[in-house]
Amino acid sequence: MKNKNILTKSIIDSMDEAKYVHPFNEKAIRNTKSIGNLAGLSKLGIHLVRVEPSNETTQHHNHECSDEFVYILSGTATLELDNESFVLSAGDFAGFPANGATHSMKNTGDSDLVYLMGGNRVDTDCCNYPKLNRRLFKINGKNEYVDINQLNKV
């Protein structure tokens, strides 16, 4: 079986991981394989993510225009959803609708956290980082970070 839209386990296993460190959280280190890109998806991003013990996945945030999800394949994470914490493990799913709750995760287990992460790709979005009082504006693929206090002065 050979088709550019089908990624076998051996293809995925042979892919190099891209290391991503969040620009606002040096503890948020993800090792990612962008499997959706390789399969030719253009409107949906799908990533296989590995996070080492004690590392976080991102800076606490939400998106105003794009949905996101995670499906835990192995390991244990603590999900912070607004002001509540939930423990997630293999087989658990969490969806983050646009304009929904703020969220972030941390690998709280002793082994790597591995999960499938995805969301729709939008040309324009606003990402809010409430703990930092910052906002990201994404317009046609270009990102601009703004201190929310500066917005209030305009």
N, C-alpha and C positions, 0 to 999 in steps of 0.2 A: 504494500500500500504506500503510494507516494503521491501526495497532493500538498500544494503550498499552504492550504488552509488547515491542514491537519498536523498537529505537533505531537509526535509520539513521546513517550516518557524518555526514550534515549536522546531525542533531540533536545528536550527541555533540560535533561541532566547535563548535556554537553555545553549548554549555554553558559557564558560567563555572567557572573553577577555584577551589577553596577552598584557601587557603594554610594549612598546618598546620606549626607549629613544635613539636617534641617538648618537653614540660615539663622534661626532664632533659638535653637535648642541643640547644643553640642552633644547632649545625651541621646538625641534622636538620630540613631544610625540604622539605616535600613540597607539590606543587601537584596537587590531586586533583579528579577528577570522579567522583562516586559514582553510577556508571551502574546498579548493582544497585538502588539506592533508586528511581531514576526508572522502572525497569522493574517495580517493585512487589515485588521480592524482600524477604522478611521474615526468612528463616532463614539466608540466605547474603549476605555482604557482598562486593560486587565493585566495585573502584575502578580507574580509569585514572589512573596517577600519572606525574608529570613531575618530575624532580629535576635541578637545574642542576649543571654541572661543579663538582667539589670538595665538593658538599654530600652529606650522609649521609641515609639514609632513616628512621632511628629510633635509639633507644638500644639497645645490645646486650641481648637479652632472649629469653625463651621463655614460652609459655603452658602452663598445666597442663591446661586444659579445652577449648581450641579449636585446630583445625588452621588453618594458613595456607599460602598459596602465592604465588609470583611467577612470571610469565612475561614474559621480556624481549622487548619489541617493537623497541626501537632503543637505541643507545648501549652503553656498557660500564660494568660495575659490578664491584667487588671484594666478594664475599660472605665475611664472616667467619662460619664455622660452628664453634661451640665454639672450638677453638684453631687451626683451619686456615683458610687463605684460598684462594678459588677465583675465577677471572675468569669472569664471565658476560657474554654478548653476545646479540644478536638471535636468537631461537629457542630460547634456553635456559630451562629450567624448574627451579625448586627448590621442594620441598615441605617444610613444617615441621610434623610431627605434634605433637599435644598431648603435653606432657611430654617432648618431644624436645630436640634440640640447641639451644643458644642461638645467636642469629643477628642479623646486621645487615648493611647494605650501604652502600657509598659509591660515588658516581659518580666513577670514575677516568679517564673519557674527556674529550675536548675538546668534546663536544656534549651536549645534554640526554639523560638516561637516561629512557626511557619504558617503563613496564611495567604489566601487569595484575596487581593484587593482590587476593587474596580469602581468605575464610575463613568458617567457620560462626559464626553469632551465638549466643552463649550468655548466659543470664541471670546465671550465676555463673562466675567465672574467677579465677585467680590468675596474675599475670604477674611473673616474676622478672627482676630487673636485677642480675646477679651482680657486674658491675664497680663498681656503686654501692652494693652491699649493701642494696638496697631491694626491696620487694615491693609489688605493687598487688593489692588485693582488690577485685573487682568483684562487687557483689551487687545484683541487680535494677536495673542501670543506674547505680548510684552507685559511684564510685571512692574508695578510701581507700588512701593510700600509707603504708607503714610501714617504718621503719628496722629491718632484720633484727636488729641488735644489741639493740634494745628488746624484740623478741619473746623473745629468749633470757633476758631478765631476769624475765619473767612466770612 
